[in-house]
Amino acid sequence: MSIVDALNQVWNTILEITSIFVLPDWGALIGMLPIFVFLGVVGPLITFTILGIVAYQIARPRTRVRFVEGPRMAELDTAGQPTFPAGLPFCRRDGLIYASGTTRCDTCGYELAVTCPMCSLGRGASIDTCSNCGLVLKVKRRAVAIRPTSGPRPGGAAAA
């Protein structure tokens, strides 16, 4: 056996191995077409759906709820007089704003007042309907259970 014959044999072996990849068995590939369609179309759709759900769960808007216990002080205007928001009961004597549905002041015991959000007419907090415009402000008080937590606030931001 000469060097030329050995080189021809190596070359023929390389060509046979290459022909397996270059000239495939088309019948077998056509039989695998449903698998290719599933992997090429449905697979990415499932992947992008899962990635979209994960991205939304990470970056979704979160509600920020802050429960205020008891009344709060009203803000003062430039003249030093308290300003009361419309629709919320307030005590003009103490300058306190209460939660909706409260009718008596905890400090002095007097009936609270409410300013109508539609016509800005003042009335007693125990009256549900505005006598001027007829707006009904009937707010039912709901019990809210707030459990004190030990440790920092949610999100890791501790109060300074």
Beta strands, then each sheet from edge to edge (+ up, - down):
strand 1: 72-73
strand 2: 75-76
strand 3: 82-83
strand 4: 90-91
strand 5: 96-97
strand 6: 113-115
strand 7: 122-124
sheet 1: 1+ 5- 4+
sheet 2: 2+ 3-
sheet 3: 6+ 7-
end
